[in-house]
Amino acid sequence: MAIGVTYPQGFQAGTAGCGIKAFTAGATAIPSGQRDDLAVLFSERPCDAGGVFTSNRVKAAPVIIDQLHLQQNRVQALVVNSGNANACTGAQGFRDALQMAKLTADRLELDPPQVLVSSTGVIGRFLPMTAVKTGIRLACDSLSARGGEAAAKAIMTTDTVPKTAELELEVGGVQVRVGGMCKGSGMIHPNLATMLAYVVTDAAVEPGWAAAAVKPIADRSFNQVTVDGDSSTNDSFLLLANGAAGNPPIAAGSAESKQLEEAVLEVARALARKIAQDGEGATKLITVRIAGAPDDQQARLAARSVASSSLVKTAIHGGDPNWGRIVCALGYSGSELAIDTLTVQVAGVTVFDKGAGVEADLDRVRRAFEQPEIEIHAALGMGEGKAEAWGCDLSEEYVHINADYTT
Amino acid sequence: MAIGVTYPQGFQAGTAGCGIKAFTAGATAIPSGQRDDLAVLFSERPCDAGGVFTSNRVKAAPVIIDQLHLQQNRVQALVVNSGNANACTGAQGFRDALQMAKLTADRLELDPPQVLVSSTGVIGRFLPMTAVKTGIRLACDSLSARGGEAAAKAIMTTDTVPKTAELELEVGGVQVRVGGMCKGSGMIHPNLATMLAYVVTDAAVEPGWAAAAVKPIADRSFNQVTVDGDSSTNDSFLLLANGAAGNPPIAAGSAESKQLEEAVLEVARALARKIAQDGEGATKLITVRIAGAPDDQQARLAARSVASSSLVKTAIHGGDPNWGRIVCALGYSGSELAIDTLTVQVAGVTVFDKGAGVEADLDRVRRAFEQPEIEIHAALGMGEGKAEAWGCDLSEEYVHINADYTT
């Protein structure tokens, strides 16, 4: 099935199960029933590529390597492993990340700088390179234009479902495809929940288009499911365009560019929502919409603050219409706020209006909180800024998952 | 027993149980077995007073009233209720907070601006003023120099134990006492955990001493048990000095002032640790010590970041020596950081040194994580800045408490 990252033309994915997590923990053989934990994505042509990475001052080795390789802008492949983050691994970590690029490049007859590398999993352990080498060989041997879903599965850690999205659009009379995959969970309070996201398109673009487009798209999608943008050591969002659709190359600023950016954003937002929905232990998706902020940036802060408030999350988990927690999360968001002009709706019911609570139908709110999807809407009444953010409820299960991650 | 806020001379406390939470939720009679939920603190002399309050843009009515009343600097009493925060209550909320000051002033023959007001509890509901009025009368009638512990109990919400601290010191040949009480829980991730703290002394000080001293003391104590300083609508820390000890008034900047500031800080730190220790569902106290930061301010950021990381907290709850989460919480703290010069110790065992993990005795670390108190120490190797922060582990119980707070 051509979905996710193999939906656009000219992309192939392959996967392998090589026991990276088990070997990291000291195993000497691949466990029986090993699921795939390594994926390779190959483009038949060199791509225009861009990436945004974690803002954490502690950056994992593959992040540094990718920043380096993107400077040449001839990317043609990607290798991703789960089970070991290759973070806080010193000089050995850099050698291992470079070696992953080189092993992949050798199998695919590319130069190492044409390969991007991502890793996710436990921090502070060296990659088991023998296993990784086997995995890269097997994954390269299994490359297929139908490999998108298997790749989305191979990059999972605590994710419970693979996450893919895709769409087709017409740009200047040519059919163009956009597809993506991501992994990310633990976003309930993502102090260290690695998010890896990849969106690829077969559109032809002018060199530099992807590097310019990737940040604004991240700000309106993946960064809105995290508390503070990018905080794990490994967070990466990569955007590749290989030109296989055969359209005239799209230049930044053109009408075609706007169309393509919107399409990439739509895929990115769909992926971001899937991350929120699959938060560790999550049972409900929370969508927060902000209108009337002084500007979009402040709207994003406000939306994220509500979507990531532990107290809002636990209230929603308990089906508790405690709207005071929403108002207060807005208050400490960093956005300008005047409670005199603030209106808050939960599931379409106004619960706070211009400085004070209103007599709302709390039973209706409570019933809404019990649904699998909850919408919270705040109108700040200060300007034209708007934004969305996504989160999930905080359940007891989250604690179970994270109390026992490496042991 | 003269402890807490009645340990210094010339202070009396009284309490009453008037069913504020029950009436707020619609009850028409005081529940049987009602615990105290209102406290009055009275000083026999006017105090030099200072306060620091929440940085939330949504400030509860009593916070605004206190900021106003502190301008006259003639404070002689304090009235605090639990069960209702009087936040997001519009103009009615201001009237009610002023009325609390006036009712207390009338009973104690003071002017209303001589009374400070605090509230904590559910947000967005009007105070049940009939109950509050009864409570203020009863509390004023029960004022006693032995009322400190009862007062600390009356201001509790989800706290499981009352929190008091006190010490005596000699300043310029005169015995001086410092005592305090606080409430605060839910500090595991305190998006909206109201902290109320009161430190009082019988030292005589020059007018303005308390207002100048209160902020630096808060920065090194109460602000180090919260993620982002002050984020609830009601957070307040008040410092009162009534001069009953009879020492020559202490001027800011003098050697005596330094002595007294250190004593107040010691009481404040003891109270702050008790808040962390009593985090909702907490089973362990985490102390994070940072050394070698570029300055104290960055050290405080780094210490708070580790102490408030959900993933560090859950790892510690699970007895899981996942030190990578500590390094990464340092990475996104906002402090300058270079992993090449970073060393991390957990319970005295070095687990990370200059860019990479070291072979540590993980069994020893794991055993340390299973103790009721855990110390994490990070040396950043960049300067002279140092700080401490306190937190607690994140347990399943936290979710239970917060999923069902107003229902």
Interface residues (C-beta under 8 A of the other chain):
Chain A: S55 N56 R57 V58 A85 A87 C88 T89 G90 A91 Q92 G93 V122 I123 G124 R125 G186 I188 H189 N191 L192 D228 S231 S232 T233 S309 S310 L311 V312 T314 A315 H317 G318 G319 D320 P321 N322 W323 G324 R325 V327 C328 A329 L330 G331 Y332 E336 L337 I339 F352 G355 A356 G357 L394 S395 E396 Y398 V399 H400 N402 A403 D404 Y405 T406 T407
Chain B: S55 N56 R57 V58 A85 A87 C88 T89 G90 A91 Q92 G93 V122 I123 G124 R125 G186 I188 H189 N191 L192 D228 S231 S232 T233 S309 S310 L311 V312 T314 A315 H317 G318 G319 D320 P321 N322 W323 G324 R325 V327 C328 A329 L330 G331 Y332 E336 L337 I339 F352 G355 A356 G357 R366 L394 S395 E396 Y398 V399 H400 N402 A403 D404 Y405 T406 T407
